[in-house]
Amino acid sequence: MAGAGEPALGAGRDRVNGRRRTVPTDLAALAAGVTPATVRKWASRGKLTRYGRPGRAEYDLEELRILAGNAAANRAHS
């Protein structure tokens, strides 16, 4: 089971030396194939964990892949 702030699915698959791989908002959006506004919206709605310091948000790449995959699957079924 994932701990606090850990993605439930695929945890650890995209880790380097046991650490999560995080990227800033613009790169997170590029990796997920969405706009930076969508990444921020996912985080504000609790769908995506925000890491980093105030003024510098970062997001876990593995968590983004899972969320983007789920969003794509939902669009395909609409």
PDB file with SEQRES, HELIX, SHEET and CRYST1 records, atoms N, CA, C and O in Angstrom:
SEQRES   1 A   78  MET ALA GLY ALA GLY GLU PRO ALA LEU GLY ALA GLY ARG          
SEQRES   2 A   78  ASP ARG VAL ASN GLY ARG ARG ARG THR VAL PRO THR ASP          
SEQRES   3 A   78  LEU ALA ALA LEU ALA ALA GLY VAL THR PRO ALA THR VAL          
SEQRES   4 A   78  ARG LYS TRP ALA SER ARG GLY LYS LEU THR ARG TYR GLY          
SEQRES   5 A   78  ARG PRO GLY ARG ALA GLU TYR ASP LEU GLU GLU LEU ARG          
SEQRES   6 A   78  ILE LEU ALA GLY ASN ALA ALA ALA ASN ARG ALA HIS SER          
HELIX    1 AA1 THR A   25  ALA A   32  1                                   8    
HELIX    2 AA2 PRO A   36  SER A   44  1                                   9    
HELIX    3 AA3 LEU A   61  ALA A   76  1                                  16    
SHEET    1 AA1 3 THR A  22  PRO A  24  0                                        
SHEET    2 AA1 3 ARG A  56  ASP A  60 -1                                        
SHEET    3 AA1 3 TYR A  51  ARG A  53 -1                                        
CRYST1    1.000    1.000    1.000  90.00  90.00  90.00 P 1           1          
ATOM      1  N   MET A   1       0.847  -1.182   0.000  1.00  0.00           N  
ATOM      2  CA  MET A   1       0.000   0.000   0.000  1.00  0.00           C  
ATOM      3  C   MET A   1       0.885   1.236   0.000  1.00  0.00           C  
ATOM      4  O   MET A   1       1.927   1.252   0.656  1.00  0.00           O  
ATOM      5  N   ALA A   2       0.484   2.267  -0.725  1.00  0.00           N  
ATOM      6  CA  ALA A   2       1.266   3.497  -0.829  1.00  0.00           C  
ATOM      7  C   ALA A   2       1.122   4.325   0.434  1.00  0.00           C  
ATOM      8  O   ALA A   2       0.061   4.342   1.057  1.00  0.00           O  
ATOM      9  N   GLY A   3       2.194   5.013   0.809  1.00  0.00           N  
ATOM     10  CA  GLY A   3       2.152   5.905   1.961  1.00  0.00           C  
ATOM     11  C   GLY A   3       1.661   7.277   1.549  1.00  0.00           C  
ATOM     12  O   GLY A   3       1.310   7.508   0.392  1.00  0.00           O  
ATOM     13  N   ALA A   4       1.642   8.182   2.508  1.00  0.00           N  
ATOM     14  CA  ALA A   4       1.178   9.543   2.239  1.00  0.00           C  
ATOM     15  C   ALA A   4       2.029  10.193   1.160  1.00  0.00           C  
ATOM     16  O   ALA A   4       3.257  10.186   1.241  1.00  0.00           O  
ATOM     17  N   GLY A   5       1.380  10.750   0.158  1.00  0.00           N  
ATOM     18  CA  GLY A   5       2.095  11.425  -0.919  1.00  0.00           C  
ATOM     19  C   GLY A   5       2.668  10.494  -1.965  1.00  0.00           C  
ATOM     20  O   GLY A   5       3.341  10.943  -2.892  1.00  0.00           O  
ATOM     21  N   GLU A   6       2.409   9.192  -1.830  1.00  0.00           N  
ATOM     22  CA  GLU A   6       2.928   8.222  -2.790  1.00  0.00           C  
ATOM     23  C   GLU A   6       1.822   7.816  -3.753  1.00  0.00           C  
ATOM     24  O   GLU A   6       0.681   7.636  -3.327  1.00  0.00           O  
ATOM     25  N   PRO A   7       2.127   7.668  -5.034  1.00  0.00           N  
ATOM     26  CA  PRO A   7       1.116   7.187  -5.970  1.00  0.00           C  
ATOM     27  C   PRO A   7       0.770   5.738  -5.665  1.00  0.00           C  
ATOM     28  O   PRO A   7       1.653   4.944  -5.341  1.00  0.00           O  
ATOM     29  N   ALA A   8      -0.502   5.386  -5.764  1.00  0.00           N  
ATOM     30  CA  ALA A   8      -0.952   4.045  -5.411  1.00  0.00           C  
ATOM     31  C   ALA A   8      -0.503   3.005  -6.434  1.00  0.00           C  
ATOM     32  O   ALA A   8      -0.171   1.879  -6.064  1.00  0.00           O  
ATOM     33  N   LEU A   9      -0.491   3.370  -7.714  1.00  0.00           N  
ATOM     34  CA  LEU A   9      -0.160   2.418  -8.764  1.00  0.00           C  
ATOM     35  C   LEU A   9       1.237   2.671  -9.299  1.00  0.00           C  
ATOM     36  O   LEU A   9       1.618   3.819  -9.526  1.00  0.00           O  
ATOM     37  N   GLY A  10       1.996   1.621  -9.499  1.00  0.00           N  
ATOM     38  CA  GLY A  10       3.302   1.761 -10.125  1.00  0.00           C  
ATOM     39  C   GLY A  10       4.335   2.451  -9.257  1.00  0.00           C  
ATOM     40  O   GLY A  10       5.349   2.932  -9.763  1.00  0.00           O  
ATOM     41  N   ALA A  11       4.093   2.505  -7.968  1.00  0.00           N  
ATOM     42  CA  ALA A  11       5.010   3.204  -7.072  1.00  0.00           C  
ATOM     43  C   ALA A  11       6.411   2.628  -7.194  1.00  0.00           C  
ATOM     44  O   ALA A  11       6.597   1.411  -7.180  1.00  0.00           O  
ATOM     45  N   GLY A  12       7.376   3.497  -7.313  1.00  0.00           N  
ATOM     46  CA  GLY A  12       8.761   3.075  -7.361  1.00  0.00           C  
ATOM     47  C   GLY A  12       9.272   2.732  -8.745  1.00  0.00           C  
ATOM     48  O   GLY A  12      10.476   2.562  -8.932  1.00  0.00           O  
ATOM     49  N   ARG A  13       8.390   2.629  -9.709  1.00  0.00           N  
ATOM     50  CA  ARG A  13       8.822   2.207 -11.038  1.00  0.00           C  
ATOM     51  C   ARG A  13       9.685   3.257 -11.723  1.00  0.00           C  
ATOM     52  O   ARG A  13      10.533   2.913 -12.547  1.00  0.00           O  
ATOM     53  N   ASP A  14       9.487   4.514 -11.402  1.00  0.00           N  
ATOM     54  CA  ASP A  14      10.236   5.582 -12.053  1.00  0.00           C  
ATOM     55  C   ASP A  14      11.101   6.314 -11.032  1.00  0.00           C  
ATOM     56  O   ASP A  14      11.198   7.541 -11.055  1.00  0.00           O  
ATOM     57  N   ARG A  15      11.722   5.560 -10.146  1.00  0.00           N  
ATOM     58  CA  ARG A  15      12.527   6.149  -9.081  1.00  0.00           C  
ATOM     59  C   ARG A  15      14.010   6.065  -9.418  1.00  0.00           C  
ATOM     60  O   ARG A  15      14.453   5.146 -10.105  1.00  0.00           O  
ATOM     61  N   VAL A  16      14.761   7.030  -8.928  1.00  0.00           N  
ATOM     62  CA  VAL A  16      16.212   7.029  -9.070  1.00  0.00           C  
ATOM     63  C   VAL A  16      16.774   7.034  -7.661  1.00  0.00           C  
ATOM     64  O   VAL A  16      16.526   7.963  -6.893  1.00  0.00           O  
ATOM     65  N   ASN A  17      17.528   6.006  -7.320  1.00  0.00           N  
ATOM     66  CA  ASN A  17      18.098   5.886  -5.978  1.00  0.00           C  
ATOM     67  C   ASN A  17      17.038   6.014  -4.899  1.00  0.00           C  
ATOM     68  O   ASN A  17      17.279   6.629  -3.860  1.00  0.00           O  
ATOM     69  N   GLY A  18      15.853   5.430  -5.139  1.00  0.00           N  
ATOM     70  CA  GLY A  18      14.792   5.447  -4.141  1.00  0.00           C  
ATOM     71  C   GLY A  18      14.042   6.762  -4.033  1.00  0.00           C  
ATOM     72  O   GLY A  18      13.165   6.893  -3.180  1.00  0.00           O  
ATOM     73  N   ARG A  19      14.357   7.732  -4.866  1.00  0.00           N  
ATOM     74  CA  ARG A  19      13.698   9.034  -4.793  1.00  0.00           C  
ATOM     75  C   ARG A  19      12.756   9.207  -5.969  1.00  0.00           C  
ATOM     76  O   ARG A  19      13.009   8.703  -7.063  1.00  0.00           O  
ATOM     77  N   ARG A  20      11.660   9.930  -5.731  1.00  0.00           N  
ATOM     78  CA  ARG A  20      10.722  10.198  -6.830  1.00  0.00           C  
ATOM     79  C   ARG A  20      11.365  11.158  -7.823  1.00  0.00           C  
ATOM     80  O   ARG A  20      12.189  11.990  -7.445  1.00  0.00           O  
ATOM     81  N   ARG A  21      10.990  11.042  -9.079  1.00  0.00           N  
ATOM     82  CA  ARG A  21      11.481  11.952 -10.125  1.00  0.00           C  
ATOM     83  C   ARG A  21      10.417  13.007 -10.336  1.00  0.00           C  
ATOM     84  O   ARG A  21       9.338  12.718 -10.853  1.00  0.00           O  
ATOM     85  N   THR A  22      10.719  14.225  -9.937  1.00  0.00           N  
ATOM     86  CA  THR A  22       9.758  15.313 -10.086  1.00  0.00           C  
ATOM     87  C   THR A  22      10.231  16.302 -11.137  1.00  0.00           C  
ATOM     88  O   THR A  22      11.427  16.460 -11.383  1.00  0.00           O  
ATOM     89  N   VAL A  23       9.252  16.967 -11.752  1.00  0.00           N  
ATOM     90  CA  VAL A  23       9.541  17.960 -12.782  1.00  0.00           C  
ATOM     91  C   VAL A  23       8.656  19.173 -12.536  1.00  0.00           C  
ATOM     92  O   VAL A  23       7.597  19.047 -11.922  1.00  0.00           O  
ATOM     93  N   PRO A  24       9.076  20.358 -13.008  1.00  0.00           N  
ATOM     94  CA  PRO A  24       8.259  21.557 -12.861  1.00  0.00           C  
ATOM     95  C   PRO A  24       6.980  21.471 -13.704  1.00  0.00           C  
ATOM     96  O   PRO A  24       6.844  20.599 -14.562  1.00  0.00           O  
ATOM     97  N   THR A  25       6.062  22.380 -13.443  1.00  0.00           N  
ATOM     98  CA  THR A  25       4.732  22.366 -14.065  1.00  0.00           C  
ATOM     99  C   THR A  25       4.783  22.282 -15.585  1.00  0.00           C  
ATOM    100  O   THR A  25       4.070  21.469 -16.173  1.00  0.00           O  
ATOM    101  N   ASP A  26       5.596  23.089 -16.231  1.00  0.00           N  
ATOM    102  CA  ASP A  26       5.637  23.088 -17.700  1.00  0.00           C  
ATOM    103  C   ASP A  26       6.073  21.736 -18.255  1.00  0.00           C  
ATOM    104  O   ASP A  26       5.497  21.249 -19.228  1.00  0.00           O  
ATOM    105  N   LEU A  27       7.082  21.131 -17.646  1.00  0.00           N  
ATOM    106  CA  LEU A  27       7.532  19.818 -18.104  1.00  0.00           C  
ATOM    107  C   LEU A  27       6.524  18.730 -17.751  1.00  0.00           C  
ATOM    108  O   LEU A  27       6.355  17.766 -18.497  1.00  0.00           O  
ATOM    109  N   ALA A  28       5.855  18.889 -16.611  1.00  0.00           N  
ATOM    110  CA  ALA A  28       4.812  17.934 -16.230  1.00  0.00           C  
ATOM    111  C   ALA A  28       3.692  17.942 -17.267  1.00  0.00           C  
ATOM    112  O   ALA A  28       3.191  16.887 -17.657  1.00  0.00           O  
ATOM    113  N   ALA A  29       3.306  19.133 -17.708  1.00  0.00           N  
ATOM    114  CA  ALA A  29       2.253  19.257 -18.724  1.00  0.00           C  
ATOM    115  C   ALA A  29       2.701  18.613 -20.030  1.00  0.00           C  
ATOM    116  O   ALA A  29       1.923  17.906 -20.672  1.00  0.00           O  
ATOM    117  N   LEU A  30       3.924  18.847 -20.421  1.00  0.00           N  
ATOM    118  CA  LEU A  30       4.453  18.260 -21.647  1.00  0.00           C  
ATOM    119  C   LEU A  30       4.461  16.730 -21.557  1.00  0.00           C  
ATOM    120  O   LEU A  30       4.072  16.044 -22.502  1.00  0.00           O  
ATOM    121  N   ALA A  31       4.901  16.212 -20.430  1.00  0.00           N  
ATOM    122  CA  ALA A  31       4.958  14.754 -20.237  1.00  0.00           C  
ATOM    123  C   ALA A  31       3.572  14.120 -20.260  1.00  0.00           C  
ATOM    124  O   ALA A  31       3.407  12.998 -20.740  1.00  0.00           O  
ATOM    125  N   ALA A  32       2.571  14.840 -19.738  1.00  0.00           N  
ATOM    126  CA  ALA A  32       1.210  14.302 -19.671  1.00  0.00           C  
ATOM    127  C   ALA A  32       0.391  14.614 -20.915  1.00  0.00           C  
ATOM    128  O   ALA A  32      -0.697  14.069 -21.095  1.00  0.00           O  
ATOM    129  N   GLY A  33       0.908  15.491 -21.778  1.00  0.00           N  
ATOM    130  CA  GLY A  33       0.176  15.844 -22.995  1.00  0.00           C  
ATOM    131  C   GLY A  33      -1.011  16.756 -22.733  1.00  0.00           C  
ATOM    132  O   GLY A  33      -2.013  16.709 -23.447  1.00  0.00           O  
ATOM    133  N   VAL A  34      -0.890  17.589 -21.699  1.00  0.00           N  
ATOM    134  CA  VAL A  34      -1.956  18.525 -21.346  1.00  0.00           C  
ATOM    135  C   VAL A  34      -1.359  19.914 -21.154  1.00  0.00           C  
ATOM    136  O   VAL A  34      -0.147  20.087 -21.290  1.00  0.00           O  
ATOM    137  N   THR A  35      -2.178  20.895 -20.845  1.00  0.00           N  
ATOM    138  CA  THR A  35      -1.676  22.241 -20.595  1.00  0.00           C  
ATOM    139  C   THR A  35      -1.210  22.369 -19.140  1.00  0.00           C  
ATOM    140  O   THR A  35      -1.618  21.583 -18.285  1.00  0.00           O  
ATOM    141  N   PRO A  36      -0.358  23.357 -18.864  1.00  0.00           N  
ATOM    142  CA  PRO A  36       0.033  23.603 -17.471  1.00  0.00           C  
ATOM    143  C   PRO A  36      -1.178  23.899 -16.575  1.00  0.00           C  
ATOM    144  O   PRO A  36      -1.181  23.543 -15.397  1.00  0.00           O  
ATOM    145  N   ALA A  37      -2.196  24.545 -17.131  1.00  0.00           N  
ATOM    146  CA  ALA A  37      -3.412  24.826 -16.350  1.00  0.00           C  
ATOM    147  C   ALA A  37      -4.092  23.534 -15.908  1.00  0.00           C  
ATOM    148  O   ALA A  37      -4.627  23.459 -14.802  1.00  0.00           O  
ATOM    149  N   THR A  38      -4.073  22.519 -16.771  1.00  0.00           N  
ATOM    150  CA  THR A  38      -4.670  21.229 -16.413  1.00  0.00           C  
ATOM    151  C   THR A  38      -3.894  20.567 -15.286  1.00  0.00           C  
ATOM    152  O   THR A  38      -4.494  20.000 -14.372  1.00  0.00           O  
ATOM    153  N   VAL A  39      -2.575  20.632 -15.336  1.00  0.00           N  
ATOM    154  CA  VAL A  39      -1.751  20.064 -14.263  1.00  0.00           C  
ATOM    155  C   VAL A  39      -2.084  20.765 -12.944  1.00  0.00           C  
ATOM    156  O   VAL A  39      -2.262  20.105 -11.920  1.00  0.00           O  
ATOM    157  N   ARG A  40      -2.166  22.082 -12.966  1.00  0.00           N  
ATOM    158  CA  ARG A  40      -2.495  22.824 -11.745  1.00  0.00           C  
ATOM    159  C   ARG A  40      -3.903  22.473 -11.258  1.00  0.00           C  
ATOM    160  O   ARG A  40      -4.131  22.369 -10.053  1.00  0.00           O  
ATOM    161  N   LYS A  41      -4.842  22.290 -12.182  1.00  0.00           N  
ATOM    162  CA  LYS A  41      -6.214  21.928 -11.819  1.00  0.00           C  
ATOM    163  C   LYS A  41      -6.242  20.545 -11.170  1.00  0.00           C  
ATOM    164  O   LYS A  41      -6.917  20.349 -10.159  1.00  0.00           O  
ATOM    165  N   TRP A  42      -5.515  19.587 -11.742  1.00  0.00           N  
ATOM    166  CA  TRP A  42      -5.451  18.248 -11.146  1.00  0.00           C  
ATOM    167  C   TRP A  42      -4.919  18.331  -9.718  1.00  0.00           C  
ATOM    168  O   TRP A  42      -5.437  17.665  -8.822  1.00  0.00           O  
ATOM    169  N   ALA A  43      -3.887  19.145  -9.506  1.00  0.00           N  
ATOM    170  CA  ALA A  43      -3.303  19.284  -8.169  1.00  0.00           C  
ATOM    171  C   ALA A  43      -4.292  19.948  -7.211  1.00  0.00           C  
ATOM    172  O   ALA A  43      -4.427  19.511  -6.068  1.00  0.00           O  
ATOM    173  N   SER A  44      -4.978  20.986  -7.657  1.00  0.00           N  
ATOM    174  CA  SER A  44      -5.912  21.690  -6.767  1.00  0.00           C  
ATOM    175  C   SER A  44      -7.109  20.817  -6.408  1.00  0.00           C  
ATOM    176  O   SER A  44      -7.712  20.994  -5.349  1.00  0.00           O  
ATOM    177  N   ARG A  45      -7.455  19.879  -7.283  1.00  0.00           N  
ATOM    178  CA  ARG A  45      -8.580  18.961  -7.027  1.00  0.00           C  
ATOM    179  C   ARG A  45      -8.158  17.706  -6.268  1.00  0.00           C  
ATOM    180  O   ARG A  45      -8.987  16.847  -5.968  1.00  0.00           O  
ATOM    181  N   GLY A  46      -6.859  17.605  -5.958  1.00  0.00           N  
ATOM    182  CA  GLY A  46      -6.370  16.465  -5.194  1.00  0.00           C  
ATOM    183  C   GLY A  46      -6.106  15.226  -6.029  1.00  0.00           C  
ATOM    184  O   GLY A  46      -5.877  14.153  -5.471  1.00  0.00           O  
ATOM    185  N   LYS A  47      -6.130  15.342  -7.334  1.00  0.00           N  
ATOM    186  CA  LYS A  47      -5.868  14.196  -8.213  1.00  0.00           C  
ATOM    187  C   LYS A  47      -4.376  13.961  -8.407  1.00  0.00           C  
ATOM    188  O   LYS A  47      -3.968  12.867  -8.799  1.00  0.00           O  
ATOM    189  N   LEU A  48      -3.561  14.970  -8.138  1.00  0.00           N  
ATOM    190  CA  LEU A  48      -2.121  14.928  -8.367  1.00  0.00           C  
ATOM    191  C   LEU A  48      -1.431  15.584  -7.179  1.00  0.00           C  
ATOM    192  O   LEU A  48      -1.841  16.652  -6.727  1.00  0.00           O  
ATOM    193  N   THR A  49      -0.379  14.940  -6.674  1.00  0.00           N  
ATOM    194  CA  THR A  49       0.348  15.480  -5.522  1.00  0.00           C  
ATOM    195  C   THR A  49       1.320  16.559  -5.974  1.00  0.00           C  
ATOM    196  O   THR A  49       2.082  16.371  -6.923  1.00  0.00           O  
ATOM    197  N   ARG A  50       1.282  17.694  -5.279  1.00  0.00           N  
ATOM    198  CA  ARG A  50       2.195  18.801  -5.573  1.00  0.00           C  
ATOM    199  C   ARG A  50       3.378  18.702  -4.624  1.00  0.00           C  
ATOM    200  O   ARG A  50       3.207  18.617  -3.408  1.00  0.00           O  
ATOM    201  N   TYR A  51       4.566  18.713  -5.185  1.00  0.00           N  
ATOM    202  CA  TYR A  51       5.805  18.720  -4.406  1.00  0.00           C  
ATOM    203  C   TYR A  51       6.499  20.053  -4.672  1.00  0.00           C  
ATOM    204  O   TYR A  51       5.988  20.876  -5.432  1.00  0.00           O  
ATOM    205  N   GLY A  52       7.642  20.270  -4.061  1.00  0.00           N  
ATOM    206  CA  GLY A  52       8.403  21.488  -4.301  1.00  0.00           C  
ATOM    207  C   GLY A  52       8.190  22.510  -3.198  1.00  0.00           C  
ATOM    208  O   GLY A  52       7.595  22.229  -2.158  1.00  0.00           O  
ATOM    209  N   ARG A  53       8.689  23.683  -3.458  1.00  0.00           N  
ATOM    210  CA  ARG A  53       8.619  24.784  -2.489  1.00  0.00           C  
ATOM    211  C   ARG A  53       7.561  25.784  -2.947  1.00  0.00           C  
ATOM    212  O   ARG A  53       7.107  25.735  -4.089  1.00  0.00           O  
ATOM    213  N   PRO A  54       7.171  26.693  -2.051  1.00  0.00           N  
ATOM    214  CA  PRO A  54       6.243  27.750  -2.485  1.00  0.00           C  
ATOM    215  C   PRO A  54       6.832  28.502  -3.684  1.00  0.00           C  
ATOM    216  O   PRO A  54       7.991  28.916  -3.665  1.00  0.00           O  
ATOM    217  N   GLY A  55       6.022  28.666  -4.706  1.00  0.00           N  
ATOM    218  CA  GLY A  55       6.486  29.356  -5.901  1.00  0.00           C  
ATOM    219  C   GLY A  55       7.188  28.456  -6.905  1.00  0.00           C  
ATOM    220  O   GLY A  55       7.528  28.898  -8.002  1.00  0.00           O  
ATOM    221  N   ARG A  56       7.407  27.202  -6.541  1.00  0.00           N  
ATOM    222  CA  ARG A  56       8.070  26.257  -7.453  1.00  0.00           C  
ATOM    223  C   ARG A  56       7.437  24.877  -7.301  1.00  0.00           C  
ATOM    224  O   ARG A  56       7.957  24.014  -6.595  1.00  0.00           O  
ATOM    225  N   ALA A  57       6.321  24.689  -7.968  1.00  0.00           N  
ATOM    226  CA  ALA A  57       5.617  23.408  -7.911  1.00  0.00           C  
ATOM    227  C   ALA A  57       6.348  22.377  -8.747  1.00  0.00           C  
ATOM    228  O   ALA A  57       6.895  22.692  -9.804  1.00  0.00           O  
ATOM    229  N   GLU A  58       6.353  21.144  -8.266  1.00  0.00           N  
ATOM    230  CA  GLU A  58       6.899  20.015  -9.006  1.00  0.00           C  
ATOM    231  C   GLU A  58       5.962  18.842  -8.834  1.00  0.00           C  
ATOM    232  O   GLU A  58       5.246  18.736  -7.838  1.00  0.00           O  
ATOM    233  N   TYR A  59       5.976  17.951  -9.835  1.00  0.00           N  
ATOM    234  CA  TYR A  59       5.060  16.825  -9.856  1.00  0.00           C  
ATOM    235  C   TYR A  59       5.819  15.551 -10.206  1.00  0.00           C  
ATOM    236  O   TYR A  59       6.769  15.583 -10.988  1.00  0.00           O  
ATOM    237  N   ASP A  60       5.398  14.434  -9.629  1.00  0.00           N  
ATOM    238  CA  ASP A  60       6.021  13.131  -9.824  1.00  0.00           C  
ATOM    239  C   ASP A  60       5.665  12.585 -11.211  1.00  0.00           C  
ATOM    240  O   ASP A  60       4.490  12.518 -11.573  1.00  0.00           O  
ATOM    241  N   LEU A  61       6.681  12.197 -11.981  1.00  0.00           N  
ATOM    242  CA  LEU A  61       6.455  11.705 -13.339  1.00  0.00           C  
ATOM    243  C   LEU A  61       5.596  10.447 -13.384  1.00  0.00           C  
ATOM    244  O   LEU A  61       4.738  10.319 -14.257  1.00  0.00           O  
ATOM    245  N   GLU A  62       5.813   9.520 -12.460  1.00  0.00           N  
ATOM    246  CA  GLU A  62       5.030   8.281 -12.461  1.00  0.00           C  
ATOM    247  C   GLU A  62       3.561   8.580 -12.146  1.00  0.00           C  
ATOM    248  O   GLU A  62       2.662   8.022 -12.777  1.00  0.00           O  
ATOM    249  N   GLU A  63       3.327   9.438 -11.195  1.00  0.00           N  
ATOM    250  CA  GLU A  63       1.956   9.823 -10.852  1.00  0.00           C  
ATOM    251  C   GLU A  63       1.280  10.504 -12.046  1.00  0.00           C  
ATOM    252  O   GLU A  63       0.098  10.277 -12.308  1.00  0.00           O  
ATOM    253  N   LEU A  64       2.025  11.329 -12.760  1.00  0.00           N  
ATOM    254  CA  LEU A  64       1.498  11.979 -13.966  1.00  0.00           C  
ATOM    255  C   LEU A  64       1.124  10.963 -15.037  1.00  0.00           C  
ATOM    256  O   LEU A  64       0.073  11.076 -15.668  1.00  0.00           O  
ATOM    257  N   ARG A  65       1.986   9.970 -15.241  1.00  0.00           N  
ATOM    258  CA  ARG A  65       1.685   8.941 -16.252  1.00  0.00           C  
ATOM    259  C   ARG A  65       0.392   8.209 -15.932  1.00  0.00           C  
ATOM    260  O   ARG A  65      -0.424   7.957 -16.818  1.00  0.00           O  
ATOM    261  N   ILE A  66       0.212   7.873 -14.672  1.00  0.00           N  
ATOM    262  CA  ILE A  66      -1.000   7.169 -14.255  1.00  0.00           C  
ATOM    263  C   ILE A  66      -2.226   8.040 -14.483  1.00  0.00           C  
ATOM    264  O   ILE A  66      -3.219   7.589 -15.054  1.00  0.00           O  
ATOM    265  N   LEU A  67      -2.154   9.288 -14.034  1.00  0.00           N  
ATOM    266  CA  LEU A  67      -3.285  10.200 -14.170  1.00  0.00           C  
ATOM    267  C   LEU A  67      -3.591  10.497 -15.635  1.00  0.00           C  
ATOM    268  O   LEU A  67      -4.756  10.509 -16.032  1.00  0.00           O  
ATOM    269  N   ALA A  68      -2.568  10.733 -16.431  1.00  0.00           N  
ATOM    270  CA  ALA A  68      -2.777  11.017 -17.854  1.00  0.00           C  
ATOM    271  C   ALA A  68      -3.364   9.797 -18.562  1.00  0.00           C  
ATOM    272  O   ALA A  68      -4.209   9.942 -19.446  1.00  0.00           O  
ATOM    273  N   GLY A  69      -2.928   8.617 -18.187  1.00  0.00           N  
ATOM    274  CA  GLY A  69      -3.479   7.396 -18.769  1.00  0.00           C  
ATOM    275  C   GLY A  69      -4.941   7.224 -18.423  1.00  0.00           C  
ATOM    276  O   GLY A  69      -5.743   6.842 -19.275  1.00  0.00           O  
ATOM    277  N   ASN A  70      -5.296   7.503 -17.174  1.00  0.00           N  
ATOM    278  CA  ASN A  70      -6.696   7.427 -16.753  1.00  0.00           C  
ATOM    279  C   ASN A  70      -7.545   8.456 -17.484  1.00  0.00           C  
ATOM    280  O   ASN A  70      -8.667   8.159 -17.894  1.00  0.00           O  
ATOM    281  N   ALA A  71      -7.016   9.664 -17.647  1.00  0.00           N  
ATOM    282  CA  ALA A  71      -7.757  10.722 -18.352  1.00  0.00           C  
ATOM    283  C   ALA A  71      -7.979  10.336 -19.806  1.00  0.00           C  
ATOM    284  O   ALA A  71      -9.060  10.562 -20.352  1.00  0.00           O  
ATOM    285  N   ALA A  72      -6.964   9.755 -20.436  1.00  0.00           N  
ATOM    286  CA  ALA A  72      -7.090   9.336 -21.841  1.00  0.00           C  
ATOM    287  C   ALA A  72      -8.123   8.220 -21.965  1.00  0.00           C  
ATOM    288  O   ALA A  72      -8.913   8.213 -22.909  1.00  0.00           O  
ATOM    289  N   ALA A  73      -8.124   7.279 -21.026  1.00  0.00           N  
ATOM    290  CA  ALA A  73      -9.087   6.184 -21.057  1.00  0.00           C  
ATOM    291  C   ALA A  73     -10.504   6.710 -20.876  1.00  0.00           C  
ATOM    292  O   ALA A  73     -11.433   6.233 -21.528  1.00  0.00           O  
ATOM    293  N   ASN A  74     -10.674   7.688 -19.997  1.00  0.00           N  
ATOM    294  CA  ASN A  74     -11.994   8.280 -19.790  1.00  0.00           C  
ATOM    295  C   ASN A  74     -12.476   8.996 -21.044  1.00  0.00           C  
ATOM    296  O   ASN A  74     -13.659   8.924 -21.375  1.00  0.00           O  
ATOM    297  N   ARG A  75     -11.580   9.687 -21.750  1.00  0.00           N  
ATOM    298  CA  ARG A  75     -11.963  10.365 -22.989  1.00  0.00           C  
ATOM    299  C   ARG A  75     -12.365   9.357 -24.063  1.00  0.00           C  
ATOM    300  O   ARG A  75     -13.276   9.608 -24.852  1.00  0.00           O  
ATOM    301  N   ALA A  76     -11.681   8.220 -24.086  1.00  0.00           N  
ATOM    302  CA  ALA A  76     -11.979   7.194 -25.088  1.00  0.00           C  
ATOM    303  C   ALA A  76     -13.357   6.568 -24.869  1.00  0.00           C  
ATOM    304  O   ALA A  76     -14.000   6.119 -25.817  1.00  0.00           O  
ATOM    305  N   HIS A  77     -13.802   6.543 -23.613  1.00  0.00           N  
ATOM    306  CA  HIS A  77     -15.097   5.945 -23.297  1.00  0.00           C  
ATOM    307  C   HIS A  77     -16.231   6.947 -23.322  1.00  0.00           C  
ATOM    308  O   HIS A  77     -17.380   6.581 -23.076  1.00  0.00           O  
ATOM    309  N   SER A  78     -15.938   8.194 -23.611  1.00  0.00           N  
ATOM    310  CA  SER A  78     -16.990   9.241 -23.625  1.00  0.00           C  
ATOM    311  C   SER A  78     -17.743   9.251 -24.931  1.00  0.00           C  
ATOM    312  O   SER A  78     -18.652  10.061 -25.112  1.00  0.00           O  
TER     313      SER A  78                                                      
END                                                                             
